[in-house]
Amino acid sequence: MKWLWLFALTLGIGCTTVSATEFYENKSLAHPLIQGLQESSATLAFIKEAGGVKGYYCVCDSPVAEPHLLDDFGAASIESVFLMSLDSEDPTRFVLFRQNGLYKIHAYKYNNNDRLYSRVANLQSALDRITAGQKHLDALTVKKALGRITPLNYRFYYEETGVPEFDQIDFSQGTLVGYYGQYYDPLSDPTPDAQPYFFKKTYQEKDGRFLTVTFWRWLDTTRVEGNRTLYNYTVSRIAWETAPAQFTGSEDGKSVSFYDGEIASRGTYQHGARIGEWYFAKENNYSESGSYVNGVREGKWTEFHDAQYAQGDYRNGLREGRWTLANYDEMDWVATGFETYSHGKLNGPSERTVGGVTERGNYRDGEREGHWVTEKAASSAQ
């Protein structure tokens, strides 16, 4: 009879699991339940609560899975929930709703790493333009309008430049200038076969100069949906230019370039040549800053490469005189000391200490010359 008891126990456990209450059960829904969302396999429920309608989602694939708040829609009616791709990454989830008699749209992206949705804030201004003054809206109408905005990965956040006219640009708008290939050549027919790696738009005109934004295919991927070919465009550069149809060469004013949303360069052009203070960076292991005169490095510069810190002078674009070296992150393989340059080549005394070993001597035209001394630092007393 023991087997019968075990069978009954197992059956009871199974029944308990099956009858476990879902997060949306016995709740008043403001929109039909959506299960198995294409981009996340989540269950999405819009629940009427005392303060209004709230959206919850749950990737309920384990006993410990819990619902998360998608958004608080307030006193609203949910009109439509739909999916649309705006780039070659994961598609975007849209919620069309009415609040106080007015249409509104919110957009969300799902992150597979943390399994969470987040609002696509950079897209909101475009969504607000779509809903402004509309007496009737549906998903099809919204999709057609979204197909006309700047093709861009709107999940990216860009580091503030400190230039007001740059930081206030609504990238979803602008006037198209043209498409360009991988080697910056203009494309008259930007089909997928033509490989449009860049495109440019203008956003302002002032005194014969145009505020332009250059967009770049950050990841070389494509997504084909019907007659739409989508790429993963991000902002590459913002600049003032006199001839925006040229890919480069007509910059005149402030300019900022980006890599992965972070500032990669910042400075000023005059008639296509860099002038004044400039800053360059890439990720966490490279940065340079100093001044230009007529497009050439001139004066004091500070350079940081893979924990190696160097500071010295440029003359006519070449290193000149004594350059000091510092070990910024105290890495064993990074040098401290100094080097001497003439017209960009090592010329004169040098002293470099790496991992407790010091080498001291002279260079001539980039080659070691004469007697060199190698010393090992004495061990510290125990």
KOLNU-209068 format. One record per residue (C-alpha): y, x, z. Coordinates in steps of 0.1 Angstrom, whole numbers, plus 5000, padded with zeros to 4 digits. Example, Ala and Ser with C-alpha at 12.3 -4.5 7.8 and 13.67 -1.06 7.14 Angstrom:
REM KOLNU-209068
+------+------+------+
|   py |   px |   pz |
+------+------+------+
| 4955 | 5123 | 5078 |
| 4989 | 5137 | 5071 |
+------+------+------+
REM end
This chain:
REM KOLNU-209068
+------+------+------+
|   py |   px |   pz |
+------+------+------+
| 5000 | 5000 | 5000 |
| 5022 | 5030 | 5003 |
| 5028 | 5031 | 4965 |
| 5040 | 4995 | 4967 |
| 5066 | 5004 | 4994 |
| 5078 | 5034 | 4973 |
| 5080 | 5011 | 4942 |
| 5101 | 4986 | 4961 |
| 5123 | 5014 | 4975 |
| 5129 | 5029 | 4940 |
| 5136 | 4995 | 4926 |
| 5161 | 4988 | 4953 |
| 5179 | 5021 | 4946 |
| 5180 | 5013 | 4909 |
| 5194 | 4979 | 4916 |
| 5221 | 4994 | 4939 |
| 5231 | 5019 | 4911 |
| 5233 | 4992 | 4884 |
| 5253 | 4968 | 4906 |
| 5278 | 4995 | 4917 |
| 5313 | 4980 | 4914 |
| 5334 | 4994 | 4885 |
| 5370 | 5002 | 4892 |
| 5382 | 4973 | 4870 |
| 5358 | 4946 | 4883 |
| 5372 | 4916 | 4900 |
| 5407 | 4926 | 4888 |
| 5431 | 4907 | 4866 |
| 5433 | 4925 | 4833 |
| 5465 | 4925 | 4812 |
| 5446 | 4936 | 4781 |
| 5410 | 4935 | 4770 |
| 5390 | 4964 | 4786 |
| 5385 | 4994 | 4763 |
| 5354 | 5014 | 4768 |
| 5343 | 5047 | 4752 |
| 5377 | 5059 | 4740 |
| 5372 | 5080 | 4709 |
| 5391 | 5111 | 4722 |
| 5377 | 5111 | 4757 |
| 5348 | 5086 | 4761 |
| 5369 | 5072 | 4790 |
| 5371 | 5035 | 4800 |
| 5407 | 5022 | 4799 |
| 5418 | 4992 | 4819 |
| 5453 | 4976 | 4822 |
| 5453 | 4959 | 4856 |
| 5478 | 4933 | 4869 |
| 5491 | 4943 | 4903 |
| 5518 | 4931 | 4927 |
| 5544 | 4955 | 4912 |
| 5534 | 4949 | 4876 |
| 5509 | 4963 | 4851 |
| 5493 | 4996 | 4856 |
| 5469 | 5014 | 4833 |
| 5439 | 5033 | 4847 |
| 5412 | 5054 | 4830 |
| 5380 | 5068 | 4841 |
| 5355 | 5092 | 4825 |
| 5328 | 5076 | 4846 |
| 5299 | 5099 | 4837 |
| 5290 | 5110 | 4873 |
| 5287 | 5093 | 4907 |
| 5318 | 5110 | 4920 |
| 5340 | 5101 | 4890 |
| 5372 | 5083 | 4900 |
| 5398 | 5064 | 4880 |
| 5432 | 5080 | 4873 |
| 5466 | 5064 | 4867 |
| 5476 | 5064 | 4830 |
| 5510 | 5049 | 4835 |
| 5530 | 5022 | 4854 |
| 5543 | 4997 | 4829 |
| 5560 | 4975 | 4854 |
| 5566 | 4938 | 4845 |
| 5551 | 4941 | 4810 |
| 5527 | 4926 | 4786 |
| 5504 | 4950 | 4767 |
| 5506 | 4942 | 4730 |
| 5485 | 4969 | 4714 |
| 5465 | 5001 | 4722 |
| 5457 | 5023 | 4693 |
| 5449 | 5059 | 4682 |
| 5467 | 5080 | 4656 |
| 5466 | 5117 | 4647 |
| 5500 | 5135 | 4644 |
| 5486 | 5170 | 4641 |
| 5452 | 5187 | 4635 |
| 5444 | 5188 | 4673 |
| 5431 | 5158 | 4692 |
| 5446 | 5124 | 4682 |
| 5473 | 5107 | 4703 |
| 5468 | 5075 | 4722 |
| 5496 | 5049 | 4719 |
| 5504 | 5019 | 4740 |
| 5527 | 4992 | 4726 |
| 5541 | 4969 | 4753 |
| 5569 | 4944 | 4760 |
| 5591 | 4948 | 4791 |
| 5620 | 4925 | 4799 |
| 5617 | 4911 | 4763 |
| 5620 | 4945 | 4747 |
| 5593 | 4965 | 4729 |
| 5584 | 5000 | 4742 |
| 5558 | 5026 | 4731 |
| 5543 | 5054 | 4752 |
| 5521 | 5081 | 4738 |
| 5494 | 5102 | 4756 |
| 5473 | 5132 | 4749 |
| 5439 | 5139 | 4765 |
| 5431 | 5174 | 4777 |
| 5394 | 5182 | 4775 |
| 5397 | 5210 | 4800 |
| 5410 | 5190 | 4830 |
| 5398 | 5157 | 4816 |
| 5432 | 5141 | 4821 |
| 5458 | 5122 | 4800 |
| 5495 | 5131 | 4800 |
| 5525 | 5115 | 4785 |
| 5538 | 5131 | 4753 |
| 5574 | 5133 | 4764 |
| 5587 | 5152 | 4734 |
| 5578 | 5122 | 4712 |
| 5596 | 5096 | 4733 |
| 5629 | 5098 | 4714 |
| 5611 | 5090 | 4681 |
| 5592 | 5061 | 4697 |
| 5625 | 5047 | 4711 |
| 5640 | 5047 | 4676 |
| 5610 | 5028 | 4663 |
| 5613 | 5000 | 4689 |
| 5651 | 4998 | 4689 |
| 5663 | 4963 | 4680 |
| 5628 | 4951 | 4668 |
| 5620 | 4914 | 4671 |
| 5583 | 4919 | 4661 |
| 5562 | 4950 | 4662 |
| 5525 | 4957 | 4657 |
| 5503 | 4988 | 4655 |
| 5504 | 4989 | 4617 |
| 5542 | 4989 | 4616 |
| 5543 | 5016 | 4643 |
| 5518 | 5038 | 4625 |
| 5538 | 5036 | 4593 |
| 5570 | 5046 | 4611 |
| 5551 | 5075 | 4629 |
| 5539 | 5087 | 4595 |
| 5576 | 5094 | 4585 |
| 5586 | 5116 | 4615 |
| 5585 | 5154 | 4615 |
| 5549 | 5165 | 4613 |
| 5546 | 5185 | 4645 |
| 5524 | 5191 | 4676 |
| 5545 | 5172 | 4701 |
| 5525 | 5182 | 4731 |
| 5542 | 5216 | 4731 |
| 5570 | 5223 | 4756 |
| 5595 | 5249 | 4745 |
| 5613 | 5273 | 4768 |
| 5650 | 5264 | 4772 |
| 5672 | 5288 | 4751 |
| 5704 | 5284 | 4771 |
| 5721 | 5274 | 4738 |
| 5731 | 5237 | 4742 |
| 5729 | 5227 | 4705 |
| 5694 | 5243 | 4703 |
| 5681 | 5227 | 4735 |
| 5693 | 5192 | 4725 |
| 5676 | 5191 | 4691 |
| 5653 | 5161 | 4685 |
| 5627 | 5178 | 4663 |
| 5613 | 5144 | 4651 |
| 5644 | 5140 | 4630 |
| 5663 | 5163 | 4606 |
| 5666 | 5167 | 4569 |
| 5638 | 5185 | 4550 |
| 5648 | 5217 | 4532 |
| 5615 | 5228 | 4518 |
| 5580 | 5241 | 4523 |
| 5569 | 5277 | 4522 |
| 5537 | 5296 | 4518 |
| 5521 | 5323 | 4540 |
| 5543 | 5350 | 4525 |
| 5575 | 5329 | 4528 |
| 5575 | 5319 | 4491 |
| 5590 | 5284 | 4484 |
| 5565 | 5257 | 4474 |
| 5576 | 5231 | 4449 |
| 5544 | 5211 | 4454 |
| 5533 | 5214 | 4491 |
| 5497 | 5201 | 4486 |
| 5468 | 5213 | 4508 |
| 5457 | 5237 | 4481 |
| 5492 | 5252 | 4481 |
| 5488 | 5261 | 4518 |
| 5521 | 5251 | 4533 |
| 5524 | 5275 | 4562 |
| 5561 | 5268 | 4570 |
| 5587 | 5241 | 4564 |
| 5624 | 5240 | 4574 |
| 5648 | 5212 | 4584 |
| 5685 | 5211 | 4590 |
| 5701 | 5192 | 4619 |
| 5738 | 5200 | 4618 |
| 5764 | 5214 | 4595 |
| 5795 | 5231 | 4607 |
| 5820 | 5253 | 4588 |
| 5795 | 5260 | 4560 |
| 5767 | 5269 | 4583 |
| 5736 | 5248 | 4589 |
| 5716 | 5244 | 4622 |
| 5680 | 5249 | 4610 |
| 5646 | 5247 | 4625 |
| 5616 | 5265 | 4609 |
| 5582 | 5251 | 4617 |
| 5550 | 5272 | 4615 |
| 5513 | 5264 | 4614 |
| 5505 | 5278 | 4649 |
| 5468 | 5273 | 4644 |
| 5454 | 5275 | 4609 |
| 5435 | 5242 | 4611 |
| 5436 | 5209 | 4591 |
| 5426 | 5173 | 4597 |
| 5422 | 5150 | 4568 |
| 5426 | 5112 | 4575 |
| 5426 | 5091 | 4543 |
| 5454 | 5104 | 4521 |
| 5470 | 5123 | 4550 |
| 5464 | 5161 | 4556 |
| 5476 | 5171 | 4590 |
| 5483 | 5206 | 4603 |
| 5492 | 5221 | 4637 |
| 5529 | 5228 | 4633 |
| 5550 | 5241 | 4661 |
| 5586 | 5253 | 4662 |
| 5589 | 5289 | 4650 |
| 5627 | 5295 | 4649 |
| 5660 | 5278 | 4655 |
| 5690 | 5294 | 4638 |
| 5724 | 5289 | 4622 |
| 5722 | 5298 | 4584 |
| 5745 | 5296 | 4555 |
| 5718 | 5291 | 4528 |
| 5689 | 5273 | 4546 |
| 5668 | 5270 | 4514 |
| 5663 | 5308 | 4517 |
| 5635 | 5315 | 4542 |
| 5655 | 5344 | 4557 |
| 5686 | 5364 | 4550 |
| 5714 | 5340 | 4555 |
| 5714 | 5338 | 4593 |
| 5749 | 5337 | 4607 |
| 5752 | 5329 | 4644 |
| 5728 | 5324 | 4673 |
| 5690 | 5326 | 4667 |
| 5660 | 5320 | 4688 |
| 5623 | 5323 | 4678 |
| 5593 | 5310 | 4697 |
| 5556 | 5319 | 4701 |
| 5533 | 5294 | 4717 |
| 5564 | 5276 | 4731 |
| 5579 | 5307 | 4748 |
| 5609 | 5326 | 4736 |
| 5599 | 5355 | 4714 |
| 5633 | 5367 | 4703 |
| 5669 | 5357 | 4711 |
| 5702 | 5371 | 4698 |
| 5730 | 5367 | 4672 |
| 5733 | 5374 | 4635 |
| 5764 | 5381 | 4614 |
| 5760 | 5377 | 4577 |
| 5722 | 5382 | 4580 |
| 5723 | 5413 | 4602 |
| 5716 | 5414 | 4639 |
| 5745 | 5422 | 4662 |
| 5751 | 5424 | 4699 |
| 5725 | 5419 | 4726 |
| 5689 | 5410 | 4716 |
| 5658 | 5402 | 4735 |
| 5622 | 5403 | 4722 |
| 5590 | 5393 | 4740 |
| 5554 | 5383 | 4734 |
| 5531 | 5369 | 4762 |
| 5532 | 5390 | 4794 |
| 5526 | 5425 | 4780 |
| 5556 | 5431 | 4757 |
| 5593 | 5429 | 4759 |
| 5623 | 5448 | 4746 |
| 5661 | 5443 | 4751 |
| 5691 | 5462 | 4739 |
| 5720 | 5460 | 4714 |
| 5724 | 5460 | 4676 |
| 5753 | 5472 | 4655 |
| 5752 | 5460 | 4619 |
| 5715 | 5453 | 4620 |
| 5705 | 5486 | 4636 |
| 5695 | 5494 | 4672 |
| 5723 | 5512 | 4690 |
| 5729 | 5522 | 4726 |
| 5708 | 5516 | 4758 |
| 5674 | 5499 | 4753 |
| 5647 | 5489 | 4778 |
| 5611 | 5485 | 4765 |
| 5579 | 5473 | 4782 |
| 5545 | 5476 | 4766 |
| 5512 | 5470 | 4785 |
| 5527 | 5480 | 4819 |
| 5545 | 5510 | 4804 |
| 5583 | 5508 | 4811 |
| 5606 | 5530 | 4791 |
| 5644 | 5533 | 4790 |
| 5667 | 5553 | 4768 |
| 5691 | 5554 | 4739 |
| 5689 | 5545 | 4703 |
| 5712 | 5561 | 4677 |
| 5713 | 5546 | 4642 |
| 5679 | 5529 | 4649 |
| 5661 | 5559 | 4662 |
| 5653 | 5571 | 4698 |
| 5676 | 5598 | 4709 |
| 5679 | 5620 | 4740 |
| 5660 | 5616 | 4773 |
| 5638 | 5586 | 4778 |
| 5625 | 5578 | 4813 |
| 5590 | 5564 | 4818 |
| 5578 | 5542 | 4847 |
| 5545 | 5527 | 4856 |
| 5556 | 5490 | 4861 |
| 5523 | 5477 | 4874 |
| 5509 | 5509 | 4890 |
| 5480 | 5511 | 4865 |
| 5460 | 5543 | 4864 |
| 5464 | 5548 | 4827 |
| 5502 | 5543 | 4825 |
| 5525 | 5573 | 4825 |
| 5556 | 5582 | 4846 |
| 5581 | 5609 | 4839 |
| 5603 | 5615 | 4809 |
| 5604 | 5624 | 4772 |
| 5631 | 5639 | 4749 |
| 5638 | 5626 | 4714 |
| 5658 | 5637 | 4684 |
| 5661 | 5614 | 4654 |
| 5631 | 5594 | 4666 |
| 5607 | 5623 | 4671 |
| 5596 | 5640 | 4703 |
| 5618 | 5671 | 4705 |
| 5624 | 5690 | 4738 |
| 5611 | 5689 | 4773 |
| 5585 | 5663 | 4784 |
| 5568 | 5655 | 4817 |
| 5541 | 5629 | 4819 |
| 5520 | 5620 | 4849 |
| 5490 | 5598 | 4844 |
| 5463 | 5591 | 4870 |
| 5476 | 5619 | 4893 |
| 5476 | 5645 | 4865 |
| 5509 | 5659 | 4853 |
| 5514 | 5676 | 4819 |
| 5547 | 5695 | 4814 |
| 5560 | 5713 | 4783 |
| 5580 | 5710 | 4751 |
| 5578 | 5693 | 4718 |
| 5591 | 5702 | 4684 |
| 5591 | 5676 | 4656 |
| 5565 | 5655 | 4674 |
| 5541 | 5684 | 4680 |
| 5535 | 5703 | 4712 |
| 5550 | 5738 | 4713 |
| 5546 | 5768 | 4735 |
| 5532 | 5769 | 4770 |
| 5521 | 5737 | 4787 |
| 5513 | 5732 | 4823 |
| 5487 | 5708 | 4837 |
| 5488 | 5700 | 4874 |
| 5467 | 5677 | 4895 |
| 5483 | 5660 | 4925 |
| 5471 | 5673 | 4959 |
| 5448 | 5648 | 4977 |
| 5465 | 5630 | 5006 |
| 5454 | 5641 | 5041 |
| 5427 | 5619 | 5056 |
+------+------+------+
REM end
